[in-house]
Amino acid sequence: MVEAKQKKTAPLLLLMLNLFIIMVGIGLVIPILPYYVEAFNATGRDLGLLVASFAFMQFLLAPFWGRLSDRIGRKPLITLGMFGFAAAEFIFAFATDLWMLYASRILAGTFGSAIMPTAMAYVADVTSEEDRGKGMGLLGAAMALGIVIGPGIGGWLAEIELSLPFLIAGCAGTLAAIVSVFMLKETLSDADKEAAKNEEKVNHLVRMMTALKSPVGFLLVLVFVMSFALANFTSIFGFYALKRYGYDPAEVGVIVAVTGVIGAIAQGTLVGRLTKRFGDNRVVSGSLLLSAIGFVLMVFAFDYVTVLLTVSIFFLGNSILRPSLNSFISKLAGKQQGTIMGLNNSFLSLGNAVGPVVAGFLFEVNIHIPYLLGAAVLLVALAAVKVWTASKVENSTIENSN
């Protein structure tokens, strides 16, 4: 019994380490990228494109990688993704021209998108439906912790040498990939792989449209809404704090770090318990409401403590929402875990790309509008969840009566 539990725990810990490294690599770019752009005499447009290229590659390729993981297995994609991500970090560290920065971000997005959906599919393979929320929550906690620690590590190491954070991330990614080669066990049987190979090949955009009409379609829309709201919130928070409260980067950094730790703890300890006790529907609904409240309260915050409190409320809701949705989706994915999780990551990346663009435009109109829009979008999503849940119950009742 204990040995079986350890066999399930060991690969989960390794996946958490891999995703933690990926998110640290993403996070450490945040404070350093402007200096790199300035060093190469680039423009603000280049800065925006460098940030967007990562999310765009994830949107474009995550379904491909997820589908491929159903056909050749989880382990090859996870190890390949880690080696590719490490290569991207090394390219960034040794870049001598602007095109190399673009190549690095594109490569990082390409191989980062191979790891995330495959890791989620791996968790779905090795956990029961009852423990699925807990597994997804632990992965989410590792990702949240990485994205919080990343900027701090990046800023600290950059004081020594601007390229040092990327060298460290590249070395860590390489080490994690090597460990994965020897320690990570494959979860798919040959029969599962063969069945996936026999499935009809479909264009990515067609597959996305088809997925929207499937049982998981509504949940994929919620993934977009969730990532849109999070990107909407975080992309302009620094500007909002500066314009309204006059906070400096250090003060903003403390807020981001504290709320990120709260989110990581919530994902690692609360999600599994909440989904077991209340079910996926109620947890998703509650976290949507909590996130919306955080958006609204931000407009009324008046000092550092109330800002910290309101941001914490938003991040708590969003941190519970993400793994709960992932768990919900995986339960409806059946044998297509990799494919569906790839589509999941595509909708996530699409929201990450659209959110900052919309928030930036609306911020120029009025600094409060992005937060009010975020609250409105989440409340509409909450109402839609209620309608969707009611329709599912009604259809189930009709089927049982027949």
Contacts in CASP RR format, 6 or more apart in sequence:
PFRMAT RR
TARGET T0000
AUTHOR 0000-0000-0000
METHOD contacts of the structure
MODEL  1
MVEAKQKKTAPLLLLMLNLFIIMVGIGLVIPILPYYVEAFNATGRDLGLL
VASFAFMQFLLAPFWGRLSDRIGRKPLITLGMFGFAAAEFIFAFATDLWM
LYASRILAGTFGSAIMPTAMAYVADVTSEEDRGKGMGLLGAAMALGIVIG
PGIGGWLAEIELSLPFLIAGCAGTLAAIVSVFMLKETLSDADKEAAKNEE
KVNHLVRMMTALKSPVGFLLVLVFVMSFALANFTSIFGFYALKRYGYDPA
EVGVIVAVTGVIGAIAQGTLVGRLTKRFGDNRVVSGSLLLSAIGFVLMVF
AFDYVTVLLTVSIFFLGNSILRPSLNSFISKLAGKQQGTIMGLNNSFLSL
GNAVGPVVAGFLFEVNIHIPYLLGAAVLLVALAAVKVWTASKVENSTIEN
SN
7 185 0 8 1.000
8 126 0 8 1.000
8 127 0 8 1.000
10 183 0 8 1.000
11 122 0 8 1.000
11 126 0 8 1.000
11 183 0 8 1.000
11 184 0 8 1.000
11 185 0 8 1.000
11 187 0 8 1.000
12 123 0 8 1.000
12 126 0 8 1.000
12 135 0 8 1.000
12 138 0 8 1.000
12 139 0 8 1.000
14 176 0 8 1.000
14 179 0 8 1.000
14 180 0 8 1.000
14 183 0 8 1.000
14 184 0 8 1.000
15 78 0 8 1.000
15 119 0 8 1.000
15 122 0 8 1.000
15 123 0 8 1.000
15 139 0 8 1.000
15 142 0 8 1.000
16 138 0 8 1.000
16 139 0 8 1.000
16 141 0 8 1.000
16 142 0 8 1.000
17 142 0 8 1.000
17 176 0 8 1.000
17 179 0 8 1.000
18 78 0 8 1.000
18 82 0 8 1.000
18 115 0 8 1.000
18 119 0 8 1.000
18 173 0 8 1.000
18 176 0 8 1.000
18 180 0 8 1.000
19 115 0 8 1.000
19 116 0 8 1.000
19 119 0 8 1.000
19 139 0 8 1.000
19 140 0 8 1.000
19 142 0 8 1.000
19 143 0 8 1.000
20 142 0 8 1.000
20 143 0 8 1.000
20 145 0 8 1.000
20 146 0 8 1.000
21 82 0 8 1.000
21 85 0 8 1.000
21 169 0 8 1.000
21 172 0 8 1.000
21 173 0 8 1.000
21 176 0 8 1.000
22 85 0 8 1.000
22 112 0 8 1.000
22 115 0 8 1.000
22 116 0 8 1.000
22 143 0 8 1.000
23 142 0 8 1.000
23 143 0 8 1.000
23 144 0 8 1.000
23 145 0 8 1.000
23 146 0 8 1.000
23 147 0 8 1.000
23 150 0 8 1.000
24 146 0 8 1.000
24 147 0 8 1.000
24 149 0 8 1.000
24 150 0 8 1.000
24 153 0 8 1.000
24 169 0 8 1.000
24 172 0 8 1.000
25 85 0 8 1.000
25 89 0 8 1.000
25 108 0 8 1.000
25 150 0 8 1.000
25 165 0 8 1.000
25 166 0 8 1.000
25 169 0 8 1.000
26 54 0 8 1.000
26 108 0 8 1.000
26 147 0 8 1.000
26 150 0 8 1.000
27 146 0 8 1.000
27 147 0 8 1.000
27 150 0 8 1.000
27 151 0 8 1.000
27 154 0 8 1.000
28 150 0 8 1.000
28 151 0 8 1.000
28 152 0 8 1.000
28 153 0 8 1.000
28 154 0 8 1.000
28 155 0 8 1.000
28 157 0 8 1.000
28 165 0 8 1.000
28 166 0 8 1.000
28 169 0 8 1.000
29 92 0 8 1.000
30 150 0 8 1.000
30 151 0 8 1.000
31 151 0 8 1.000
31 152 0 8 1.000
31 154 0 8 1.000
31 155 0 8 1.000
31 158 0 8 1.000
31 249 0 8 1.000
32 154 0 8 1.000
32 155 0 8 1.000
32 158 0 8 1.000
32 162 0 8 1.000
32 165 0 8 1.000
33 47 0 8 1.000
33 50 0 8 1.000
33 51 0 8 1.000
34 47 0 8 1.000
35 158 0 8 1.000
35 162 0 8 1.000
36 92 0 8 1.000
36 95 0 8 1.000
36 101 0 8 1.000
36 162 0 8 1.000
37 43 0 8 1.000
37 44 0 8 1.000
37 46 0 8 1.000
37 47 0 8 1.000
37 50 0 8 1.000
37 101 0 8 1.000
39 162 0 8 1.000
40 95 0 8 1.000
40 97 0 8 1.000
40 98 0 8 1.000
40 101 0 8 1.000
42 98 0 8 1.000
46 98 0 8 1.000
49 102 0 8 1.000
50 101 0 8 1.000
50 102 0 8 1.000
50 105 0 8 1.000
51 105 0 8 1.000
51 356 0 8 1.000
52 353 0 8 1.000
53 102 0 8 1.000
53 105 0 8 1.000
53 106 0 8 1.000
53 109 0 8 1.000
54 105 0 8 1.000
54 106 0 8 1.000
54 108 0 8 1.000
54 109 0 8 1.000
55 109 0 8 1.000
55 349 0 8 1.000
55 350 0 8 1.000
55 351 0 8 1.000
55 352 0 8 1.000
55 353 0 8 1.000
56 349 0 8 1.000
56 353 0 8 1.000
57 106 0 8 1.000
57 108 0 8 1.000
57 109 0 8 1.000
57 110 0 8 1.000
57 113 0 8 1.000
58 109 0 8 1.000
58 112 0 8 1.000
58 113 0 8 1.000
58 116 0 8 1.000
58 345 0 8 1.000
58 346 0 8 1.000
58 348 0 8 1.000
58 349 0 8 1.000
58 352 0 8 1.000
59 346 0 8 1.000
59 349 0 8 1.000
59 350 0 8 1.000
59 353 0 8 1.000
60 113 0 8 1.000
60 204 0 8 1.000
60 346 0 8 1.000
61 109 0 8 1.000
61 110 0 8 1.000
61 113 0 8 1.000
61 114 0 8 1.000
62 113 0 8 1.000
62 114 0 8 1.000
62 116 0 8 1.000
62 117 0 8 1.000
62 342 0 8 1.000
62 343 0 8 1.000
62 344 0 8 1.000
62 345 0 8 1.000
62 346 0 8 1.000
62 349 0 8 1.000
63 117 0 8 1.000
63 204 0 8 1.000
63 207 0 8 1.000
63 208 0 8 1.000
63 339 0 8 1.000
63 342 0 8 1.000
63 343 0 8 1.000
63 345 0 8 1.000
63 346 0 8 1.000
64 204 0 8 1.000
65 77 0 8 1.000
65 113 0 8 1.000
65 114 0 8 1.000
65 117 0 8 1.000
65 118 0 8 1.000
65 342 0 8 1.000
66 77 0 8 1.000
66 114 0 8 1.000
66 117 0 8 1.000
66 118 0 8 1.000
66 121 0 8 1.000
66 338 0 8 1.000
66 339 0 8 1.000
66 341 0 8 1.000
66 342 0 8 1.000
67 196 0 8 1.000
67 338 0 8 1.000
67 339 0 8 1.000
67 342 0 8 1.000
68 77 0 8 1.000
69 76 0 8 1.000
69 77 0 8 1.000
69 114 0 8 1.000
69 117 0 8 1.000
69 118 0 8 1.000
69 121 0 8 1.000
69 338 0 8 1.000
70 121 0 8 1.000
70 188 0 8 1.000
70 192 0 8 1.000
70 193 0 8 1.000
70 196 0 8 1.000
70 335 0 8 1.000
70 336 0 8 1.000
70 337 0 8 1.000
70 338 0 8 1.000
70 339 0 8 1.000
71 193 0 8 1.000
71 196 0 8 1.000
71 197 0 8 1.000
72 193 0 8 1.000
73 186 0 8 1.000
73 187 0 8 1.000
73 188 0 8 1.000
73 193 0 8 1.000
74 118 0 8 1.000
74 119 0 8 1.000
74 121 0 8 1.000
74 122 0 8 1.000
74 125 0 8 1.000
74 184 0 8 1.000
74 186 0 8 1.000
74 187 0 8 1.000
74 188 0 8 1.000
75 180 0 8 1.000
75 184 0 8 1.000
75 185 0 8 1.000
75 186 0 8 1.000
77 114 0 8 1.000
77 115 0 8 1.000
77 118 0 8 1.000
78 114 0 8 1.000
78 115 0 8 1.000
78 118 0 8 1.000
78 119 0 8 1.000
78 122 0 8 1.000
78 180 0 8 1.000
78 184 0 8 1.000
79 177 0 8 1.000
79 180 0 8 1.000
79 181 0 8 1.000
79 184 0 8 1.000
80 111 0 8 1.000
80 114 0 8 1.000
81 111 0 8 1.000
81 112 0 8 1.000
81 114 0 8 1.000
81 115 0 8 1.000
81 177 0 8 1.000
82 111 0 8 1.000
82 115 0 8 1.000
82 173 0 8 1.000
82 174 0 8 1.000
82 176 0 8 1.000
82 177 0 8 1.000
82 180 0 8 1.000
83 111 0 8 1.000
83 173 0 8 1.000
83 174 0 8 1.000
83 177 0 8 1.000
84 107 0 8 1.000
84 110 0 8 1.000
84 111 0 8 1.000
84 112 0 8 1.000
85 107 0 8 1.000
85 108 0 8 1.000
85 111 0 8 1.000
85 112 0 8 1.000
85 115 0 8 1.000
85 170 0 8 1.000
85 173 0 8 1.000
86 169 0 8 1.000
86 170 0 8 1.000
86 171 0 8 1.000
86 172 0 8 1.000
86 173 0 8 1.000
86 174 0 8 1.000
86 177 0 8 1.000
87 107 0 8 1.000
87 111 0 8 1.000
88 104 0 8 1.000
88 105 0 8 1.000
88 107 0 8 1.000
88 108 0 8 1.000
88 109 0 8 1.000
88 111 0 8 1.000
89 104 0 8 1.000
89 108 0 8 1.000
89 166 0 8 1.000
89 167 0 8 1.000
89 169 0 8 1.000
89 170 0 8 1.000
89 173 0 8 1.000
90 166 0 8 1.000
90 167 0 8 1.000
90 170 0 8 1.000
91 100 0 8 1.000
91 103 0 8 1.000
91 104 0 8 1.000
91 107 0 8 1.000
92 100 0 8 1.000
92 101 0 8 1.000
92 104 0 8 1.000
92 105 0 8 1.000
92 108 0 8 1.000
92 163 0 8 1.000
92 166 0 8 1.000
93 163 0 8 1.000
93 164 0 8 1.000
93 166 0 8 1.000
93 167 0 8 1.000
93 170 0 8 1.000
94 100 0 8 1.000
94 163 0 8 1.000
95 101 0 8 1.000
95 104 0 8 1.000
113 342 0 8 1.000
113 345 0 8 1.000
113 349 0 8 1.000
116 341 0 8 1.000
116 345 0 8 1.000
117 338 0 8 1.000
117 341 0 8 1.000
117 342 0 8 1.000
117 344 0 8 1.000
117 345 0 8 1.000
118 338 0 8 1.000
118 341 0 8 1.000
119 139 0 8 1.000
120 136 0 8 1.000
120 139 0 8 1.000
120 326 0 8 1.000
120 330 0 8 1.000
120 337 0 8 1.000
120 338 0 8 1.000
120 341 0 8 1.000
120 344 0 8 1.000
120 345 0 8 1.000
121 330 0 8 1.000
121 337 0 8 1.000
121 338 0 8 1.000
121 341 0 8 1.000
122 187 0 8 1.000
123 132 0 8 1.000
123 135 0 8 1.000
123 136 0 8 1.000
123 139 0 8 1.000
123 330 0 8 1.000
124 132 0 8 1.000
124 330 0 8 1.000
124 333 0 8 1.000
124 337 0 8 1.000
124 341 0 8 1.000
125 187 0 8 1.000
125 188 0 8 1.000
125 337 0 8 1.000
126 187 0 8 1.000
127 133 0 8 1.000
127 134 0 8 1.000
127 135 0 8 1.000
129 331 0 8 1.000
130 276 0 8 1.000
131 272 0 8 1.000
132 275 0 8 1.000
132 327 0 8 1.000
132 330 0 8 1.000
132 331 0 8 1.000
133 271 0 8 1.000
133 272 0 8 1.000
133 275 0 8 1.000
133 276 0 8 1.000
133 323 0 8 1.000
133 324 0 8 1.000
133 326 0 8 1.000
133 327 0 8 1.000
134 268 0 8 1.000
134 271 0 8 1.000
134 272 0 8 1.000
134 273 0 8 1.000
134 275 0 8 1.000
134 276 0 8 1.000
135 272 0 8 1.000
135 323 0 8 1.000
135 327 0 8 1.000
136 271 0 8 1.000
136 323 0 8 1.000
136 324 0 8 1.000
136 326 0 8 1.000
136 327 0 8 1.000
136 330 0 8 1.000
137 267 0 8 1.000
137 268 0 8 1.000
137 271 0 8 1.000
137 272 0 8 1.000
137 323 0 8 1.000
137 326 0 8 1.000
137 327 0 8 1.000
138 267 0 8 1.000
138 268 0 8 1.000
139 323 0 8 1.000
139 326 0 8 1.000
140 264 0 8 1.000
140 267 0 8 1.000
140 268 0 8 1.000
140 319 0 8 1.000
140 322 0 8 1.000
140 323 0 8 1.000
141 263 0 8 1.000
141 264 0 8 1.000
141 265 0 8 1.000
141 266 0 8 1.000
141 267 0 8 1.000
141 268 0 8 1.000
142 264 0 8 1.000
144 260 0 8 1.000
144 263 0 8 1.000
144 264 0 8 1.000
144 267 0 8 1.000
144 319 0 8 1.000
145 260 0 8 1.000
145 261 0 8 1.000
145 264 0 8 1.000
147 260 0 8 1.000
148 256 0 8 1.000
148 257 0 8 1.000
148 260 0 8 1.000
148 261 0 8 1.000
148 264 0 8 1.000
151 253 0 8 1.000
151 256 0 8 1.000
152 257 0 8 1.000
153 165 0 8 1.000
153 168 0 8 1.000
154 165 0 8 1.000
155 165 0 8 1.000
157 164 0 8 1.000
157 165 0 8 1.000
157 168 0 8 1.000
158 164 0 8 1.000
158 165 0 8 1.000
192 335 0 8 1.000
195 335 0 8 1.000
196 335 0 8 1.000
196 336 0 8 1.000
196 339 0 8 1.000
202 210 0 8 1.000
204 346 0 8 1.000
207 339 0 8 1.000
207 343 0 8 1.000
208 343 0 8 1.000
208 346 0 8 1.000
208 347 0 8 1.000
211 217 0 8 1.000
211 220 0 8 1.000
211 340 0 8 1.000
211 343 0 8 1.000
212 220 0 8 1.000
212 221 0 8 1.000
215 332 0 8 1.000
216 329 0 8 1.000
216 332 0 8 1.000
216 333 0 8 1.000
216 340 0 8 1.000
218 384 0 8 1.000
218 388 0 8 1.000
219 325 0 8 1.000
219 328 0 8 1.000
219 329 0 8 1.000
219 332 0 8 1.000
220 329 0 8 1.000
220 343 0 8 1.000
220 344 0 8 1.000
220 347 0 8 1.000
221 347 0 8 1.000
222 284 0 8 1.000
222 325 0 8 1.000
222 381 0 8 1.000
222 385 0 8 1.000
223 325 0 8 1.000
223 329 0 8 1.000
223 344 0 8 1.000
223 347 0 8 1.000
223 348 0 8 1.000
224 347 0 8 1.000
224 348 0 8 1.000
224 350 0 8 1.000
224 351 0 8 1.000
225 377 0 8 1.000
225 378 0 8 1.000
225 381 0 8 1.000
226 291 0 8 1.000
226 318 0 8 1.000
226 321 0 8 1.000
226 322 0 8 1.000
226 325 0 8 1.000
226 348 0 8 1.000
227 347 0 8 1.000
227 348 0 8 1.000
227 349 0 8 1.000
227 350 0 8 1.000
227 351 0 8 1.000
227 352 0 8 1.000
227 355 0 8 1.000
228 351 0 8 1.000
228 352 0 8 1.000
228 354 0 8 1.000
228 355 0 8 1.000
228 358 0 8 1.000
228 374 0 8 1.000
228 377 0 8 1.000
229 291 0 8 1.000
229 295 0 8 1.000
229 318 0 8 1.000
229 374 0 8 1.000
229 377 0 8 1.000
229 378 0 8 1.000
230 318 0 8 1.000
230 352 0 8 1.000
231 351 0 8 1.000
231 352 0 8 1.000
231 353 0 8 1.000
231 354 0 8 1.000
231 355 0 8 1.000
231 356 0 8 1.000
231 359 0 8 1.000
232 355 0 8 1.000
232 356 0 8 1.000
232 358 0 8 1.000
232 359 0 8 1.000
232 370 0 8 1.000
232 371 0 8 1.000
232 373 0 8 1.000
232 374 0 8 1.000
233 295 0 8 1.000
233 314 0 8 1.000
233 318 0 8 1.000
233 359 0 8 1.000
233 370 0 8 1.000
233 371 0 8 1.000
233 374 0 8 1.000
235 355 0 8 1.000
235 356 0 8 1.000
235 359 0 8 1.000
235 360 0 8 1.000
236 356 0 8 1.000
236 359 0 8 1.000
236 360 0 8 1.000
236 363 0 8 1.000
236 367 0 8 1.000
236 370 0 8 1.000
237 252 0 8 1.000
237 256 0 8 1.000
237 311 0 8 1.000
238 247 0 8 1.000
238 252 0 8 1.000
239 363 0 8 1.000
239 367 0 8 1.000
240 298 0 8 1.000
240 363 0 8 1.000
240 367 0 8 1.000
240 370 0 8 1.000
240 371 0 8 1.000
241 247 0 8 1.000
241 251 0 8 1.000
241 252 0 8 1.000
241 255 0 8 1.000
241 307 0 8 1.000
242 248 0 8 1.000
242 252 0 8 1.000
243 367 0 8 1.000
244 367 0 8 1.000
245 304 0 8 1.000
245 307 0 8 1.000
247 304 0 8 1.000
251 304 0 8 1.000
255 307 0 8 1.000
255 308 0 8 1.000
255 311 0 8 1.000
258 308 0 8 1.000
258 312 0 8 1.000
259 308 0 8 1.000
259 311 0 8 1.000
259 312 0 8 1.000
259 314 0 8 1.000
259 315 0 8 1.000
260 315 0 8 1.000
260 319 0 8 1.000
262 312 0 8 1.000
262 315 0 8 1.000
262 316 0 8 1.000
262 319 0 8 1.000
263 315 0 8 1.000
263 316 0 8 1.000
263 319 0 8 1.000
264 319 0 8 1.000
266 316 0 8 1.000
266 317 0 8 1.000
266 319 0 8 1.000
266 320 0 8 1.000
267 319 0 8 1.000
267 320 0 8 1.000
267 322 0 8 1.000
267 323 0 8 1.000
270 320 0 8 1.000
271 283 0 8 1.000
271 320 0 8 1.000
271 323 0 8 1.000
271 324 0 8 1.000
271 327 0 8 1.000
272 323 0 8 1.000
274 283 0 8 1.000
274 320 0 8 1.000
274 324 0 8 1.000
275 283 0 8 1.000
275 324 0 8 1.000
275 327 0 8 1.000
280 324 0 8 1.000
280 327 0 8 1.000
280 328 0 8 1.000
280 331 0 8 1.000
281 328 0 8 1.000
281 385 0 8 1.000
281 389 0 8 1.000
283 320 0 8 1.000
283 324 0 8 1.000
284 321 0 8 1.000
284 324 0 8 1.000
284 325 0 8 1.000
284 328 0 8 1.000
284 385 0 8 1.000
285 382 0 8 1.000
285 385 0 8 1.000
285 386 0 8 1.000
285 389 0 8 1.000
286 317 0 8 1.000
286 320 0 8 1.000
286 382 0 8 1.000
287 317 0 8 1.000
287 318 0 8 1.000
287 320 0 8 1.000
287 321 0 8 1.000
287 324 0 8 1.000
288 317 0 8 1.000
288 321 0 8 1.000
288 378 0 8 1.000
288 379 0 8 1.000
288 381 0 8 1.000
288 382 0 8 1.000
288 385 0 8 1.000
289 378 0 8 1.000
289 379 0 8 1.000
289 382 0 8 1.000
290 313 0 8 1.000
290 314 0 8 1.000
290 316 0 8 1.000
290 317 0 8 1.000
290 320 0 8 1.000
291 314 0 8 1.000
291 317 0 8 1.000
291 318 0 8 1.000
291 321 0 8 1.000
291 378 0 8 1.000
292 374 0 8 1.000
292 375 0 8 1.000
292 378 0 8 1.000
292 379 0 8 1.000
292 382 0 8 1.000
293 313 0 8 1.000
293 314 0 8 1.000
293 375 0 8 1.000
294 310 0 8 1.000
294 311 0 8 1.000
294 313 0 8 1.000
294 314 0 8 1.000
294 375 0 8 1.000
295 314 0 8 1.000
295 371 0 8 1.000
295 372 0 8 1.000
295 374 0 8 1.000
295 375 0 8 1.000
295 378 0 8 1.000
296 371 0 8 1.000
296 372 0 8 1.000
296 375 0 8 1.000
297 306 0 8 1.000
297 309 0 8 1.000
297 310 0 8 1.000
297 313 0 8 1.000
298 307 0 8 1.000
298 310 0 8 1.000
298 311 0 8 1.000
298 314 0 8 1.000
298 371 0 8 1.000
299 368 0 8 1.000
299 371 0 8 1.000
299 372 0 8 1.000
300 306 0 8 1.000
300 310 0 8 1.000
301 307 0 8 1.000
301 309 0 8 1.000
301 310 0 8 1.000
326 341 0 8 1.000
326 344 0 8 1.000
329 340 0 8 1.000
329 341 0 8 1.000
329 344 0 8 1.000
330 337 0 8 1.000
330 340 0 8 1.000
330 341 0 8 1.000
332 340 0 8 1.000
333 339 0 8 1.000
333 340 0 8 1.000
333 341 0 8 1.000
334 340 0 8 1.000
358 370 0 8 1.000
358 373 0 8 1.000
359 370 0 8 1.000
360 370 0 8 1.000
362 369 0 8 1.000
362 370 0 8 1.000
362 373 0 8 1.000
363 369 0 8 1.000
363 370 0 8 1.000
END
